[in-house]
Amino acid sequence: MKYFTYFYENELEALFFQKPKDFNKYSNRELLSYGLGATLYMPATRPNIHQDLLSKKHEGLTSLVIDLEDAVGDIEVEKAEEQLVEELLKLYGEINKNYLTFDDLPLMFIRIRNIEQLKRMREQLGNATQLLTGVVLPKFNAETGEELLTEVVNIHTNTKPFYAMPILESDKIIHKETRMSELMSIKQLLDRYKENILNVRIGATDFCGLYGIRRSVDTTVYEIAVLRDCIADIINVFQRSESPYVISGPVWEYFSSKPRMLKPQLRQTPFRERYGEEGLKWRAELIDQNMDGLIREVLMDIANGLTGKTIIHPTHIKAVQALNVVTYEEYIDACSIMEAENGKNGVKKSDFSNKMNEIKPHLFWAKKTILKSQLYGVLHEGYTNIDLIKKDVFVYNS
């Protein structure tokens, strides 16, 4: 599996200083934790999941969560479980017929309701469990989390890795008076099972629901005060350099075009300066598709140290992944910092003569950047992520 496989080789050569590298569920855990990109959620009741995967229906898809929890009504659970098992067994059968290999599949996870459901899925899937990269653990909490993580460890082997992705979305986390105690307890628990934790996810929709809030297409999660404060504390606890976890950006809920209430969130200047009148037309297309809010939120995710994003529509895949590509300037700065790690230089002027690279404070950032560069690639100098989105979304989706 590799990012941007829908580009021709000559296009990759033109765009990328360092092209994206292959990865799969067997890759090193630390590297793999940065590789989920745009993680598409779909309900377990969706028909023909195995056919969608065989035909590679969603171009660019690298990670997928099949949801048995909130996306499935309480009265549909039994049917959803049966259908999911049937679909995965069909997919496993096709692999055994050599129509494709495990490397051809996206990283696949199931989102479960409880440990009993996880045990049932494992038992009914049998050998087909190896199709899965792991399990998503919703409403994860310190009280019941260890039992779930123990089951994950029981499934995991060196030759058949199996990971957990806990979602932080409970009332104890969003409520200010219990937040830090719960976050620190969860962190201590995850540290004991770190080799089986792929990343930490944020359940923004559940958090908002506890306060009767639903953000509009004109509002990012960082503009909802109670949510912004909670996300800041999650980053504070789980992204500390001494024992960090990759944190994924929360879901963007919008994909259909509706009349806009507020001013669009993409400035005209970058589009006009780079592409002239054509750039303004392209900006209008982004706005019509409600992509401007998504782009703005992903950029804010990245600014806050988050990597990848939960998505609920395949039209979001390419934009999210394009924005996670490392720029040439970021890469050269990161390499310079890593090379100076031996302590000879405390501070070093950037090769671009526009900033100072302080070795110790920027070292963790540099390591993260190098890891991301291996998966998402590095753009040539003079190219930006916006250039990649322009080609991604509007050439290959047209």
N, C-alpha and C positions, 0 to 999 in steps of 0.2 A: 504494500500500500504506500502511496505517495501523494502529496498534495499537487494540485494543478496538472493532473495527467491529461486533462482535456485540451491543453495547449499543444501545438505542434513543437517539435524539437527546436526548430529555428526560432520560434517565438520565445521559448524558454531561454535560449542563448541570448536573445536580444534583451530580455527583461532582467535576467538574473546574473549577478556576479557570482553567486554560489547557489546552485540549483538545490531544491529540496531533496532530501535523502529518503530512502526506503525505511519503513518501520512497520511493526506489527505487534500483536499482543505479547510476543516473546522478547521484545526489546527491553533493554534496561529500564527498570521501574522509574527511576528519576527522569530519564529522557522521555519515556512514554507519558508521564504525568503532564507534560507540556503539549502532548500531541493530539489531544481530543478535538481541538478546533471548535467548529460549530456542531454541538451535540444535539441531534434531532430527536425530539420526543414523538412517539406515536402510541395510540392506545392499543392494548393487546387484542381488542375486538376488531381491529382493522383487518379486512380480508386480504388474502394473498400476499402476506408479508414475504414469504419465501420467494415468490415470483418477482417481487420488486427488487429483492437483493440479487437474484440470479440475473436479472436483466439490467442491473445497475441503473435503475430508474432515476434515482436522484444523483445527478452528476456532481462529483466533487465530495460526496458524502464519505466521511471518515469515521464518524462515531454515531451510534444509535442507541436510544433507550426505549425499550418496549415496556409500556406502563401498565401495571396491574393495580395501581393505587388510585389516585384522584381522577385519572382519565377513564376509569371504569366504575359504573354505578354499582351500588352495594348488591343489587339483585342480579347483576351480571357477572359476578366474580367467578362462579363455578364455570360458566360458559367460557369466559375469557381465559381461564386457566387451561381448559380443554383445547381451545382453539390455538393458544400459544404453543402448547406442547405439540399439537399436530403440525403446525407450521414449521417449528424447529426440527422435528423429526424428518419432515419432507426435505428440508434444506440439508440436513446431515446426510440423508440418503443420496441426494444429488452430488454432494462432495465425494462420497464413496464411489460414485459412478464416474468420477474424474471429469465432471463437467467444469469444475473449478476447484481451487484449493483454498485452504484457510486464509492464505495471504490475500486472496481476492475479496475477502469480506471486510466490511468496516468493523471497528471495535464495537462489540455488541454487549449490551447490559440489559438486565430486567430490573424494573423498579417494583419492589415487593411491598406488601402490607405488613407482614409480620414474619417471625421466624418459622412458624408452622408452614406458611406458604412457601418459604424458601426451601424447606426440607421436602415438601411435596414436589416442587419443581425439580429438585435434584434427583429425587427417586424416579420420577416419571420420565425425565429426559435421559437418564443413564449416561451412556457415552456421548450423547449429543450435548451434554453440559459443556464440553470443550469448545463448542461454538461461541460460548460467552467469554468475554474478557472479565466480567464481574457482575456485581449487583449494586444497585442504587438503594440506599437506606434512608427513606424519608422520615422527617420529624425525628431525626436522630437525637438521642439524649443520653446523659451520663448514667442514668439509672438502669436502662434496659440495653444499652449499646453493646456491652461486653458479650452478652449471649449471642448477639448477631455476629459480632466480629469473630468469636470462637468458631461459629459455623462456617464462616468464610475461610478461616485457616484450615478447617477440616477438608474443605473442597480443594484448596490450593496445593499444588505439587510443583516441584522444580521444572518438570517437563510440561505441566499443564497449569500455568499461572491463573489465579483467580483473585480479583481485587474488589475492594469495597470503595464506594463513593458516598459518604454520608452527606445528607442535606441538612443544613442548619435552618430550621423554620418553625421551631416550637415557641410557645408563649413564654417559657422561661428565658429564652434568648432575647426576644424582642422587648420584654418587660424590663425596664431599667433596674428595678430593685433586685432582680435575680440574675441579671445578664452576666456579669463578670464571673460570678461564682460558677454558673453553669458552663460558660465558655472555658474557664480554666479546668474544670473537671473533665469536660470532653477532650480538651487538649491532652491532659495527662493520660486519659484512656487511649486516645489515638496513638500517642507516643509509644505505648506498649505493643501496638500492632502495626507500627509504621510501615513495615515491609509489605503489608497487604492493603495500604491506603493509597489509592491512585491520586485522588484530589478531593478537595472539600468544596461543596456546592452551596449556594445561597438560595433559599426558597422565598424570593421576594413576593410572589403572589400570595402565599400563605401568610406572610408577615402583614401585608397590606390588609388581607381579609380580616385579621384580628382587630383591625381598627376601622373597618367599613370603608376602606380607601381603595379606589381603583384609578391608577394613573391614566392620563389621556395620552394620545399619540404625540402630543407636544411636550410631554414631561418625562424626563429620565428618572431612574431610581434615585439619583443623587440630588434631586430636587424635592423629594418627599422627606421632610425633616426627620420623622421618626425612623424611617428606613435608612437614610444617610448616616445617622448616628450609630445605628446598629451595625451597618456594613463597616464603618470605621473601626468599631471595636472588634469585629471578626478579623479584619486585616491585622489589627494591632496584636491579637493573640496568636493567629495561625501563620503569620508571615514573618515572624521574627527570625533573623538570620541564623540564630544558634540552632534552631530546629524547625525549618520552614516547611510549609505545605503549599502546593499549588492550589490557588483558589480560583474557581471558575466564575465568570460573570453571570448574573441572574438573567432570567428569561426576558426576551422582548416579545410582547404579546400581539403586536399589530402587523397585519400583512395586506389588508384590503384598503382601497382608496376611499376616503370620505372627505366631505367639505372641511377645510381647515379653519379652526377657530383663532389660532395664534399665528404669528409670523413664522415661516419655515425656518429651520434651525441650521441650514447650511449657508454660510456667507457667500456672497456673489464673487468677491474679489479673487479668491484662489482659482475659481473656474474661469473667470474672464481673463486673468493674467496668463494662465497656462494654455487655454484653448480658444480664447476670443468668444465670438458669438456662438460657435459650436458648443463651447463649454457651458454657456448659459442655458442652451437647449437641453444639454445633458443634465444639468442641475434640475431643470424643470421635470425631467423624467424621473429622477430620484425622488423628488417631492411627491409626484403623482403616485408613486409606488410605496409611499410611506417609508422610504429607505433613509430619509434624512435623520429622523429620530434615532433609528437603529445605529447609523454610522456615528452619530454624536455620542450615544451611550457607550458603544464599543471603545471609542477613543478615550472616554472617561474611565472605563474599566481598565484599559491599558495604563493610563496615567496613574491609577491607584494600585498597580502591580498585579492585576488580575489577568488571567490567560484563558482564552477560549470563552464560549458562551453557550448557555442553553437556548435552543430555538424550537419553535413549534411550526415552522413552515420552511419547506425546502428552498424557497427563493432567498432565504437569508444565508444559506451556506457559503456562497462564494464571497459575499461582502465581508462576513465575519473573518473568514480565513485570509482574505487579502489584507485586511487591516492588521493581522498578526504577523505578517512578513516583516523581517528585520530590514531596516534601511542600511545603505552602504555606510553612512556616517555612524550610525549606532554600532555597526559591526566593527569598524576600524577602531572606534573609541574603546569598545569592549576588549578587542585583541590587545590594544596598547596597555590597558589596565592590567590584563592578565599577564602580559609579558613583564610588567614592572612589579609583579607581586612579590618578588624576592626581597623587597624592602630597600633597594637602592634609591628609589625615587618615592618621595612622599606625595609629590604633586607633579603633574606633567601637562604641558600645554597640548591641547588637542591638535591633531594633524590638520584640522580644519580652521585653526586659529580663531575660534569663536567661543571657546570655553576652556576651563581648567578641569582636568581629570584628576581628582584626588583619589589615590590608589586605595587606601583602606575604606573610606566611606562608600566608594563606588564598586568595590570588588564583588559584592553579592549581586548587584545589578548586572555586572559584566558576565558573571557565571550564568545567570538566567538568560541573558541575551545570546550567549554562545549556544546554549542548549536549544533555544527557540530557533536559532539560525540553521541548525542541523535539520530541523523538521520542516520549517516554513520557507527556508531559503533566505538569501540576501539579495536585495535589488541592486542593479548597477547604479553607480553614481549618477545623479541627475534624474533618477526615477523616484516616484513616490508611491505610497500605497494607493492613492487616488488614481494614479495611472493604471494600476493593476485592477482596481474595481471597474474602471471604465471598460477595460478589455474583457474582464471576467463576466460582468453582469449584462452588458449591453451588446457585446459581440456574440457571446456563446449562449445567451438566453434568447436571442432574437430568432 
